[in-house]
Amino acid sequence: MKSFGSRDLENFVKKFNFTFHSISSSHHAKYYPPKSRISTDPSRPFFQFQLGRKTYDPHSASRYISQLKKLGLTKEEIEKNI
């Protein structure tokens, strides 16, 4: 998996029609997936990531990919488009 940053994630969620919700005071953006995506984690039906990062460390990148998978995206979709 190639490394990526917050700008890459922002472009990714826009490409897959996620809806912007808010930016928190700790610089985390929150997006909701389109209704066509079925979440496997009903307690967290949104995608949240930290803004202002050129590249994420491997642990954070892996965590964001796992969150996207729980929101109904496949590993192939993620790797191809991020």
N, CA, C and O atoms as CSV, one atom per row, in Angstrom:
chain,resi,resn,atom,element,x,y,z
A,1,MET,N,N,0.853,-1.187,0.000
A,1,MET,CA,C,0.000,0.000,0.000
A,1,MET,C,C,0.888,1.235,0.000
A,1,MET,O,O,1.793,1.362,0.824
A,2,LYS,N,N,0.620,2.141,-0.931
A,2,LYS,CA,C,1.407,3.369,-0.974
A,2,LYS,C,C,0.998,4.296,0.165
A,2,LYS,O,O,-0.109,4.196,0.693
A,3,SER,N,N,1.903,5.199,0.539
A,3,SER,CA,C,1.580,6.142,1.611
A,3,SER,C,C,0.657,7.229,1.056
A,3,SER,O,O,0.667,7.523,-0.139
A,4,PHE,N,N,-0.137,7.816,1.947
A,4,PHE,CA,C,-1.076,8.853,1.540
A,4,PHE,C,C,-1.270,9.832,2.688
A,4,PHE,O,O,-0.948,9.534,3.838
A,5,GLY,N,N,-1.799,11.004,2.359
A,5,GLY,CA,C,-2.030,12.041,3.351
A,5,GLY,C,C,-3.482,12.481,3.381
A,5,GLY,O,O,-4.346,11.875,2.747
A,6,SER,N,N,-3.733,13.543,4.125
A,6,SER,CA,C,-5.112,13.995,4.311
A,6,SER,C,C,-5.728,14.513,3.014
A,6,SER,O,O,-6.928,14.350,2.796
A,7,ARG,N,N,-4.937,15.123,2.165
A,7,ARG,CA,C,-5.474,15.620,0.893
A,7,ARG,C,C,-5.928,14.455,0.010
A,7,ARG,O,O,-6.955,14.538,-0.664
A,8,ASP,N,N,-5.150,13.370,0.022
A,8,ASP,CA,C,-5.526,12.174,-0.740
A,8,ASP,C,C,-6.831,11.580,-0.213
A,8,ASP,O,O,-7.697,11.185,-0.994
A,9,LEU,N,N,-6.968,11.517,1.114
A,9,LEU,CA,C,-8.195,10.971,1.704
A,9,LEU,C,C,-9.396,11.846,1.379
A,9,LEU,O,O,-10.484,11.344,1.095
A,10,GLU,N,N,-9.190,13.157,1.423
A,10,GLU,CA,C,-10.290,14.076,1.125
A,10,GLU,C,C,-10.768,13.896,-0.321
A,10,GLU,O,O,-11.972,13.868,-0.578
A,11,ASN,N,N,-9.835,13.777,-1.254
A,11,ASN,CA,C,-10.206,13.544,-2.656
A,11,ASN,C,C,-10.890,12.193,-2.820
A,11,ASN,O,O,-11.822,12.061,-3.613
A,12,PHE,N,N,-10.434,11.194,-2.077
A,12,PHE,CA,C,-11.012,9.857,-2.147
A,12,PHE,C,C,-12.477,9.863,-1.717
A,12,PHE,O,O,-13.330,9.330,-2.426
A,13,VAL,N,N,-12.779,10.462,-0.560
A,13,VAL,CA,C,-14.163,10.444,-0.072
A,13,VAL,C,C,-15.086,11.257,-0.981
A,13,VAL,O,O,-16.259,10.919,-1.136
A,14,LYS,N,N,-14.566,12.316,-1.574
A,14,LYS,CA,C,-15.378,13.095,-2.517
A,14,LYS,C,C,-15.670,12.279,-3.774
A,14,LYS,O,O,-16.769,12.348,-4.325
A,15,LYS,N,N,-14.684,11.507,-4.221
A,15,LYS,CA,C,-14.858,10.675,-5.418
A,15,LYS,C,C,-15.943,9.626,-5.212
A,15,LYS,O,O,-16.655,9.280,-6.154
A,16,PHE,N,N,-16.076,9.115,-3.986
A,16,PHE,CA,C,-17.071,8.091,-3.690
A,16,PHE,C,C,-18.351,8.680,-3.087
A,16,PHE,O,O,-19.126,7.966,-2.449
A,17,ASN,N,N,-18.567,9.973,-3.290
A,17,ASN,CA,C,-19.806,10.674,-2.918
A,17,ASN,C,C,-20.120,10.656,-1.430
A,17,ASN,O,O,-21.288,10.599,-1.045
A,18,PHE,N,N,-19.093,10.703,-0.589
A,18,PHE,CA,C,-19.324,10.865,0.842
A,18,PHE,C,C,-19.778,12.300,1.073
A,18,PHE,O,O,-19.352,13.206,0.357
A,19,THR,N,N,-20.631,12.516,2.059
A,19,THR,CA,C,-21.174,13.835,2.359
A,19,THR,C,C,-20.422,14.452,3.525
A,19,THR,O,O,-20.312,13.854,4.595
A,20,PHE,N,N,-19.904,15.663,3.305
A,20,PHE,CA,C,-19.178,16.369,4.362
A,20,PHE,C,C,-20.137,16.738,5.482
A,20,PHE,O,O,-21.256,17.184,5.229
A,21,HIS,N,N,-19.693,16.549,6.730
A,21,HIS,CA,C,-20.521,16.903,7.877
A,21,HIS,C,C,-19.916,18.063,8.654
A,21,HIS,O,O,-20.573,19.089,8.830
A,22,SER,N,N,-18.675,17.924,9.124
A,22,SER,CA,C,-18.086,18.982,9.936
A,22,SER,C,C,-16.583,18.790,10.088
A,22,SER,O,O,-16.024,17.752,9.734
A,23,ILE,N,N,-15.943,19.842,10.634
A,23,ILE,CA,C,-14.542,19.767,11.044
A,23,ILE,C,C,-14.521,20.102,12.526
A,23,ILE,O,O,-15.052,21.130,12.946
A,24,SER,N,N,-13.908,19.232,13.312
A,24,SER,CA,C,-13.864,19.441,14.757
A,24,SER,C,C,-12.743,20.414,15.122
A,24,SER,O,O,-11.916,20.763,14.280
A,25,SER,N,N,-12.725,20.842,16.363
A,25,SER,CA,C,-11.695,21.768,16.827
A,25,SER,C,C,-10.313,21.118,16.842
A,25,SER,O,O,-9.302,21.819,16.881
A,26,SER,N,N,-10.261,19.803,16.812
A,26,SER,CA,C,-8.974,19.095,16.783
A,26,SER,C,C,-8.552,18.753,15.349
A,26,SER,O,O,-7.701,17.888,15.143
A,27,HIS,N,N,-9.147,19.430,14.361
A,27,HIS,CA,C,-8.803,19.286,12.943
A,27,HIS,C,C,-9.068,17.890,12.394
A,27,HIS,O,O,-8.236,17.322,11.687
A,28,HIS,N,N,-10.216,17.351,12.722
A,28,HIS,CA,C,-10.676,16.088,12.163
A,28,HIS,C,C,-11.911,16.373,11.312
A,28,HIS,O,O,-12.856,17.020,11.765
A,29,ALA,N,N,-11.889,15.883,10.081
A,29,ALA,CA,C,-13.040,16.040,9.184
A,29,ALA,C,C,-13.936,14.819,9.315
A,29,ALA,O,O,-13.454,13.693,9.433
A,30,LYS,N,N,-15.237,15.050,9.292
A,30,LYS,CA,C,-16.204,13.954,9.392
A,30,LYS,C,C,-17.040,13.918,8.119
A,30,LYS,O,O,-17.602,14.927,7.695
A,31,TYR,N,N,-17.109,12.732,7.522
A,31,TYR,CA,C,-17.880,12.501,6.306
A,31,TYR,C,C,-18.813,11.322,6.516
A,31,TYR,O,O,-18.476,10.365,7.213
A,32,TYR,N,N,-19.993,11.401,5.903
A,32,TYR,CA,C,-20.947,10.291,5.933
A,32,TYR,C,C,-20.968,9.628,4.560
A,32,TYR,O,O,-20.967,10.321,3.542
A,33,PRO,N,N,-20.988,8.295,4.516
A,33,PRO,CA,C,-21.010,7.593,3.226
A,33,PRO,C,C,-22.375,7.720,2.559
A,33,PRO,O,O,-23.363,8.032,3.223
A,34,PRO,N,N,-22.436,7.479,1.245
A,34,PRO,CA,C,-23.742,7.500,0.573
A,34,PRO,C,C,-24.630,6.378,1.099
A,34,PRO,O,O,-24.138,5.372,1.611
A,35,LYS,N,N,-25.922,6.558,0.969
A,35,LYS,CA,C,-26.886,5.570,1.479
A,35,LYS,C,C,-26.725,4.206,0.812
A,35,LYS,O,O,-27.127,3.190,1.380
A,36,SER,N,N,-26.143,4.173,-0.385
A,36,SER,CA,C,-25.972,2.901,-1.095
A,36,SER,C,C,-24.909,2.010,-0.457
A,36,SER,O,O,-24.873,0.809,-0.723
A,37,ARG,N,N,-24.049,2.579,0.375
A,37,ARG,CA,C,-23.007,1.802,1.062
A,37,ARG,C,C,-23.575,1.269,2.367
A,37,ARG,O,O,-24.156,2.020,3.150
A,38,ILE,N,N,-23.410,-0.013,2.600
A,38,ILE,CA,C,-23.929,-0.641,3.815
A,38,ILE,C,C,-22.796,-0.781,4.823
A,38,ILE,O,O,-21.801,-1.457,4.562
A,39,SER,N,N,-22.951,-0.146,5.960
A,39,SER,CA,C,-21.936,-0.177,7.007
A,39,SER,C,C,-22.030,-1.461,7.820
A,39,SER,O,O,-23.122,-1.926,8.145
A,40,THR,N,N,-20.862,-2.029,8.145
A,40,THR,CA,C,-20.831,-3.213,9.007
A,40,THR,C,C,-20.628,-2.825,10.465
A,40,THR,O,O,-20.598,-3.689,11.342
A,41,ASP,N,N,-20.487,-1.526,10.729
A,41,ASP,CA,C,-20.293,-1.035,12.092
A,41,ASP,C,C,-21.347,0.032,12.381
A,41,ASP,O,O,-21.089,1.218,12.176
A,42,PRO,N,N,-22.532,-0.369,12.853
A,42,PRO,CA,C,-23.611,0.604,13.061
A,42,PRO,C,C,-23.318,1.634,14.152
A,42,PRO,O,O,-23.967,2.679,14.197
A,43,SER,N,N,-22.358,1.358,15.026
A,43,SER,CA,C,-22.044,2.323,16.080
A,43,SER,C,C,-21.220,3.493,15.552
A,43,SER,O,O,-21.116,4.522,16.219
A,44,ARG,N,N,-20.633,3.351,14.361
A,44,ARG,CA,C,-19.805,4.412,13.781
A,44,ARG,C,C,-20.121,4.541,12.286
A,44,ARG,O,O,-19.326,4.111,11.450
A,45,PRO,N,N,-21.266,5.124,11.946
A,45,PRO,CA,C,-21.685,5.188,10.541
A,45,PRO,C,C,-21.067,6.360,9.766
A,45,PRO,O,O,-21.678,6.853,8.818
A,46,PHE,N,N,-19.893,6.803,10.144
A,46,PHE,CA,C,-19.237,7.925,9.483
A,46,PHE,C,C,-17.746,7.639,9.366
A,46,PHE,O,O,-17.233,6.698,9.972
A,47,PHE,N,N,-17.051,8.467,8.574
A,47,PHE,CA,C,-15.609,8.342,8.394
A,47,PHE,C,C,-14.982,9.632,8.874
A,47,PHE,O,O,-15.349,10.713,8.413
A,48,GLN,N,N,-14.046,9.529,9.789
A,48,GLN,CA,C,-13.408,10.701,10.378
A,48,GLN,C,C,-11.902,10.550,10.249
A,48,GLN,O,O,-11.351,9.488,10.539
A,49,PHE,N,N,-11.226,11.627,9.806
A,49,PHE,CA,C,-9.774,11.573,9.670
A,49,PHE,C,C,-9.165,12.930,9.988
A,49,PHE,O,O,-9.825,13.966,9.904
A,50,GLN,N,N,-7.887,12.897,10.356
A,50,GLN,CA,C,-7.177,14.105,10.751
A,50,GLN,C,C,-6.708,14.864,9.517
A,50,GLN,O,O,-6.168,14.274,8.581
A,51,LEU,N,N,-6.918,16.166,9.524
A,51,LEU,CA,C,-6.511,17.028,8.423
A,51,LEU,C,C,-5.089,17.553,8.635
A,51,LEU,O,O,-4.562,17.505,9.746
A,52,GLY,N,N,-4.484,18.049,7.573
A,52,GLY,CA,C,-3.186,18.703,7.664
A,52,GLY,C,C,-1.993,17.767,7.718
A,52,GLY,O,O,-0.924,18.167,8.181
A,53,ARG,N,N,-2.143,16.540,7.261
A,53,ARG,CA,C,-1.035,15.572,7.264
A,53,ARG,C,C,-0.588,15.310,5.833
A,53,ARG,O,O,-1.400,14.956,4.978
A,54,LYS,N,N,0.718,15.488,5.572
A,54,LYS,CA,C,1.239,15.163,4.244
A,54,LYS,C,C,1.224,13.666,4.029
A,54,LYS,O,O,0.838,13.194,2.960
A,55,THR,N,N,1.641,12.914,5.038
A,55,THR,CA,C,1.546,11.451,4.996
A,55,THR,C,C,1.203,10.954,6.391
A,55,THR,O,O,1.661,11.504,7.392
A,56,TYR,N,N,0.405,9.922,6.440
A,56,TYR,CA,C,0.053,9.296,7.712
A,56,TYR,C,C,1.067,8.206,8.024
A,56,TYR,O,O,1.616,7.584,7.115
A,57,ASP,N,N,1.316,7.974,9.311
A,57,ASP,CA,C,2.178,6.869,9.703
A,57,ASP,C,C,1.459,5.561,9.355
A,57,ASP,O,O,0.236,5.556,9.208
A,58,PRO,N,N,2.195,4.458,9.222
A,58,PRO,CA,C,1.569,3.192,8.793
A,58,PRO,C,C,0.395,2.745,9.666
A,58,PRO,O,O,-0.584,2.202,9.153
A,59,HIS,N,N,0.483,2.967,10.970
A,59,HIS,CA,C,-0.610,2.557,11.854
A,59,HIS,C,C,-1.886,3.347,11.549
A,59,HIS,O,O,-2.963,2.762,11.435
A,60,SER,N,N,-1.770,4.661,11.418
A,60,SER,CA,C,-2.941,5.498,11.116
A,60,SER,C,C,-3.518,5.161,9.749
A,60,SER,O,O,-4.735,5.075,9.590
A,61,ALA,N,N,-2.644,4.971,8.762
A,61,ALA,CA,C,-3.107,4.632,7.415
A,61,ALA,C,C,-3.895,3.325,7.431
A,61,ALA,O,O,-4.944,3.219,6.797
A,62,SER,N,N,-3.391,2.344,8.148
A,62,SER,CA,C,-4.079,1.052,8.255
A,62,SER,C,C,-5.435,1.206,8.939
A,62,SER,O,O,-6.415,0.577,8.538
A,63,ARG,N,N,-5.485,2.037,9.962
A,63,ARG,CA,C,-6.742,2.273,10.686
A,63,ARG,C,C,-7.780,2.937,9.779
A,63,ARG,O,O,-8.954,2.569,9.811
A,64,TYR,N,N,-7.356,3.910,8.974
A,64,TYR,CA,C,-8.284,4.577,8.059
A,64,TYR,C,C,-8.798,3.610,6.991
A,64,TYR,O,O,-9.973,3.657,6.629
A,65,ILE,N,N,-7.939,2.747,6.495
A,65,ILE,CA,C,-8.362,1.752,5.505
A,65,ILE,C,C,-9.381,0.797,6.124
A,65,ILE,O,O,-10.368,0.442,5.481
A,66,SER,N,N,-9.149,0.385,7.359
A,66,SER,CA,C,-10.100,-0.501,8.049
A,66,SER,C,C,-11.449,0.176,8.227
A,66,SER,O,O,-12.489,-0.460,8.060
A,67,GLN,N,N,-11.440,1.463,8.564
A,67,GLN,CA,C,-12.693,2.203,8.722
A,67,GLN,C,C,-13.454,2.250,7.399
A,67,GLN,O,O,-14.672,2.074,7.371
A,68,LEU,N,N,-12.733,2.487,6.305
A,68,LEU,CA,C,-13.385,2.546,4.994
A,68,LEU,C,C,-13.979,1.196,4.611
A,68,LEU,O,O,-15.058,1.144,4.020
A,69,LYS,N,N,-13.298,0.111,4.937
A,69,LYS,CA,C,-13.830,-1.230,4.656
A,69,LYS,C,C,-15.119,-1.468,5.432
A,69,LYS,O,O,-16.055,-2.076,4.910
A,70,LYS,N,N,-15.175,-0.994,6.674
A,70,LYS,CA,C,-16.381,-1.163,7.487
A,70,LYS,C,C,-17.551,-0.352,6.936
A,70,LYS,O,O,-18.708,-0.633,7.248
A,71,LEU,N,N,-17.247,0.652,6.120
A,71,LEU,CA,C,-18.300,1.476,5.521
A,71,LEU,C,C,-18.732,0.955,4.151
A,71,LEU,O,O,-19.442,1.648,3.422
A,72,GLY,N,N,-18.310,-0.253,3.798
A,72,GLY,CA,C,-18.807,-0.889,2.585
A,72,GLY,C,C,-17.912,-0.821,1.367
A,72,GLY,O,O,-18.325,-1.244,0.287
A,73,LEU,N,N,-16.699,-0.302,1.501
A,73,LEU,CA,C,-15.776,-0.259,0.371
A,73,LEU,C,C,-14.904,-1.509,0.376
A,73,LEU,O,O,-14.619,-2.071,1.434
A,74,THR,N,N,-14.485,-1.938,-0.799
A,74,THR,CA,C,-13.605,-3.102,-0.877
A,74,THR,C,C,-12.148,-2.650,-0.850
A,74,THR,O,O,-11.833,-1.491,-1.122
A,75,LYS,N,N,-11.276,-3.584,-0.519
A,75,LYS,CA,C,-9.846,-3.282,-0.473
A,75,LYS,C,C,-9.346,-2.844,-1.853
A,75,LYS,O,O,-8.503,-1.954,-1.957
A,76,GLU,N,N,-9.866,-3.469,-2.903
A,76,GLU,CA,C,-9.459,-3.131,-4.268
A,76,GLU,C,C,-9.865,-1.700,-4.623
A,76,GLU,O,O,-9.082,-0.965,-5.226
A,77,GLU,N,N,-11.082,-1.302,-4.255
A,77,GLU,CA,C,-11.536,0.071,-4.517
A,77,GLU,C,C,-10.638,1.073,-3.803
A,77,GLU,O,O,-10.277,2.107,-4.364
A,78,ILE,N,N,-10.288,0.763,-2.581
A,78,ILE,CA,C,-9.470,1.674,-1.783
A,78,ILE,C,C,-8.074,1.795,-2.373
A,78,ILE,O,O,-7.593,2.904,-2.602
A,79,GLU,N,N,-7.413,0.658,-2.622
A,79,GLU,CA,C,-6.042,0.682,-3.128
A,79,GLU,C,C,-5.951,1.312,-4.516
A,79,GLU,O,O,-4.970,1.989,-4.823
A,80,LYS,N,N,-6.945,1.101,-5.341
A,80,LYS,CA,C,-6.921,1.641,-6.699
A,80,LYS,C,C,-7.118,3.159,-6.713
A,80,LYS,O,O,-6.544,3.844,-7.558
A,81,ASN,N,N,-7.910,3.684,-5.801
A,81,ASN,CA,C,-8.313,5.095,-5.869
A,81,ASN,C,C,-7.665,6.022,-4.859
A,81,ASN,O,O,-7.863,7.235,-4.933
A,82,ILE,N,N,-6.908,5.502,-3.932
A,82,ILE,CA,C,-6.332,6.399,-2.920
A,82,ILE,C,C,-4.992,6.945,-3.365
A,82,ILE,O,O,-4.366,7.715,-2.636
